Amino acid sequence: MSKEIWKDIKGYEGLYQVSNLGRVKSLSKEWISGNHKSKNKHEDMILKPRIALGYIHVVLRKNKKAKTYKVHRLVLKEFIGESNLECNHINGNKSDNRIENLAYCTSSENLKHAYKSGLKISMKGEKNPASKLNNEIVKNIRENKFNLTKKEFSLCYNIHISVIRKIINNKTWIHV
C-alpha cells in the first residue's frame, strides 16, 4: 500500500485536504461560539462520505455555504490538475478513488472502457426493453419465406414500415 499524501483542496486551503488514497479531511480549527463565548476546537477529521449512483461524495463548507463534490474529481484535480475531460475508474470500481485507479479520458474512451470491462451492457436489439421485435422476427423479415410485403410486415408486428425497410437493407439489427 502506498504512503498517504495529503494536498490542500483549491478554494478550501487551510480548511480541507484530499489524499492520494481518495480520502478527504477537515483540518483542525478553533472557534468561539454562543453567548458564553466558549472556545471550541476539533482536530483533523476524515469526512464521512456519501454514496450516490455508486460515486463517493463529500460536502465541503466555506463561509456558511455548502457544496457537494465527487471525491474522484477532487483527487484528480489536486494530484494531476484541472481538466474538462471525464474521470475514468480504471478498475471499474466507482468507490475506489486512489490516484493510481483514476485517469482523465474523453467521453468516447470512457464509454469504450465501460463496454470493454463489462460495466455497461449493450442494449442492442431484443436486449432493449423498448424493442417490439426479437432476433427471430428479424430473421423472418429478412428471409421473407411467406412473400409478405413491407406493409404487411408493418401491420403484423405493429411497427412503422420504415423499420421494416431498414431491417431488410441491414441499416438496423445488423448484429442479427
Wavefront OBJ file of the C-alpha trace (Angstrom):
o trace
v 0.000 0.000 0.000
v 1.351 3.414 -0.906
v 2.007 6.161 1.616
v -0.892 8.557 2.094
v -0.117 12.029 0.768
v -2.390 14.974 1.566
v -2.903 18.116 -0.542
v -4.954 21.243 0.098
v -8.142 21.475 -1.948
v -8.003 24.597 -4.108
v -10.521 27.132 -2.879
v -10.578 25.441 0.541
v -6.929 25.912 1.576
v -6.481 25.581 5.328
v -9.953 24.015 5.630
v -9.881 20.707 3.722
v -7.381 18.322 2.193
v -7.669 15.322 -0.126
v -5.333 12.332 -0.177
v -3.892 10.173 -2.939
v -5.875 7.290 -1.386
v -9.184 9.071 -2.001
v -9.939 10.352 1.482
v -10.960 13.905 2.400
v -10.346 15.532 5.769
v -11.357 18.674 7.545
v -8.357 20.399 9.099
v -8.225 21.251 12.801
v -9.698 24.574 13.799
v -10.741 26.647 16.781
v -13.796 28.869 17.093
v -15.790 30.763 19.676
v -19.487 30.036 19.852
v -22.592 31.021 21.740
v -23.361 33.820 24.144
v -20.965 32.371 26.706
v -18.037 32.848 24.350
v -16.978 29.230 24.817
v -13.930 28.097 22.907
v -14.326 25.026 20.702
v -11.718 23.018 18.852
v -11.600 19.963 16.671
v -8.612 18.068 15.361
v -8.163 16.891 11.774
v -11.171 14.752 10.940
v -11.790 12.404 7.999
v -15.102 13.334 6.387
v -17.865 10.790 6.253
v -18.573 10.233 2.582
v -21.965 9.828 0.967
v -22.633 7.477 -1.929
v -24.894 8.405 -4.829
v -25.140 6.316 -8.009
v -22.046 4.424 -6.853
v -19.850 7.536 -6.609
v -18.451 8.824 -3.320
v -19.326 12.444 -2.477
v -18.332 14.786 0.329
v -19.791 18.114 1.420
v -17.332 20.987 1.861
v -18.337 24.152 3.717
v -16.910 27.640 3.478
v -18.405 30.996 4.517
v -21.636 29.263 5.635
v -22.100 27.768 2.147
v -22.046 24.025 1.496
v -21.125 22.376 -1.775
v -21.062 18.687 -2.722
v -18.089 17.264 -4.610
v -17.320 13.864 -6.105
v -14.167 12.612 -4.413
v -12.622 11.199 -7.603
v -12.783 14.668 -9.196
v -11.072 16.219 -6.149
v -8.295 13.597 -6.215
v -7.599 14.060 -9.923
v -7.787 17.851 -9.711
v -5.290 18.106 -6.858
v -2.857 15.362 -7.911
v -2.975 15.623 -11.740
v -4.506 19.033 -12.444
v -7.774 20.591 -13.575
v -9.372 19.239 -16.757
v -12.669 19.344 -18.619
v -12.252 15.670 -19.521
v -14.172 12.878 -17.805
v -12.764 10.760 -14.990
v -12.264 7.046 -15.534
v -12.053 4.489 -12.727
v -9.545 2.112 -14.318
v -10.650 -0.980 -12.350
v -14.338 -0.129 -12.853
v -14.988 0.331 -9.121
v -16.607 3.774 -8.692
v -15.769 3.851 -4.996
v -12.028 3.186 -5.477
v -10.704 6.747 -5.585
v -6.987 6.031 -5.235
v -4.972 8.185 -7.648
v -3.493 5.107 -9.373
v -7.057 3.986 -10.232
v -8.077 7.312 -11.788
v -7.373 8.876 -15.175
v -8.759 11.633 -17.340
v -10.256 10.491 -20.637
v -12.678 11.573 -23.319
v -16.339 10.615 -23.156
v -15.792 8.160 -26.003
v -12.830 6.492 -24.237
v -14.830 6.259 -21.005
v -17.756 4.600 -22.795
v -15.488 2.140 -24.631
v -13.841 1.231 -21.313
v -17.262 0.643 -19.728
v -18.320 -1.770 -22.511
v -14.923 -3.500 -22.626
v -14.849 -4.082 -18.861
v -18.492 -5.212 -18.693
v -19.672 -2.221 -16.661
v -22.092 -1.284 -19.412
v -24.052 -3.851 -21.374
v -25.131 -3.346 -24.950
v -28.852 -2.675 -25.299
v -28.988 -3.621 -28.975
v -31.922 -5.465 -30.467
v -34.026 -7.633 -28.212
v -31.931 -6.648 -25.163
v -33.508 -3.212 -25.417
v -36.634 -3.190 -23.225
v -38.393 -0.854 -25.696
v -37.935 -3.259 -28.601
v -41.086 -4.681 -30.186
v -39.053 -7.232 -32.137
v -36.716 -10.079 -31.325
v -33.933 -11.799 -33.285
v -36.267 -14.493 -34.627
v -38.745 -11.970 -36.047
v -35.920 -10.002 -37.676
v -34.635 -13.195 -39.328
v -38.178 -13.906 -40.592
v -38.457 -10.396 -42.036
v -35.117 -10.755 -43.852
v -35.829 -14.270 -45.152
v -39.469 -13.401 -46.037
v -40.466 -17.047 -46.617
v -44.150 -16.101 -46.963
v -43.576 -13.330 -49.508
v -45.173 -10.659 -47.365
v -44.970 -7.002 -48.363
v -43.287 -4.419 -46.166
v -46.740 -3.028 -45.371
v -47.974 -6.495 -44.271
v -44.942 -6.955 -42.012
v -45.579 -3.492 -40.621
v -49.186 -4.327 -39.746
v -48.321 -7.807 -38.474
v -45.721 -6.569 -35.955
v -47.250 -3.139 -35.286
v -44.151 -1.224 -36.357
v -43.578 1.516 -38.921
v -42.823 0.465 -42.478
v -39.516 2.381 -42.362
v -38.322 -0.009 -39.646
v -39.042 -2.971 -41.936
v -37.164 -1.250 -44.753
v -34.123 -0.585 -42.514
v -34.079 -4.216 -41.342
v -34.202 -5.540 -44.914
v -31.442 -3.129 -46.024
v -29.261 -4.018 -42.980
v -29.380 -0.477 -41.593
v -30.655 -1.711 -38.209
v -30.429 -5.028 -36.371
v -27.136 -5.654 -38.200
v -25.928 -7.812 -35.282
v -28.529 -10.459 -36.285
l 1 2 3 4 5 6 7 8 9 10 11 12 13 14 15 16 17 18 19 20 21 22 23 24 25 26 27 28 29 30 31 32 33 34 35 36 37 38 39 40 41 42 43 44 45 46 47 48 49 50 51 52 53 54 55 56 57 58 59 60 61 62 63 64 65 66 67 68 69 70 71 72 73 74 75 76 77 78 79 80 81 82 83 84 85 86 87 88 89 90 91 92 93 94 95 96 97 98 99 100 101 102 103 104 105 106 107 108 109 110 111 112 113 114 115 116 117 118 119 120 121 122 123 124 125 126 127 128 129 130 131 132 133 134 135 136 137 138 139 140 141 142 143 144 145 146 147 148 149 150 151 152 153 154 155 156 157 158 159 160 161 162 163 164 165 166 167 168 169 170 171 172 173 174 175 176
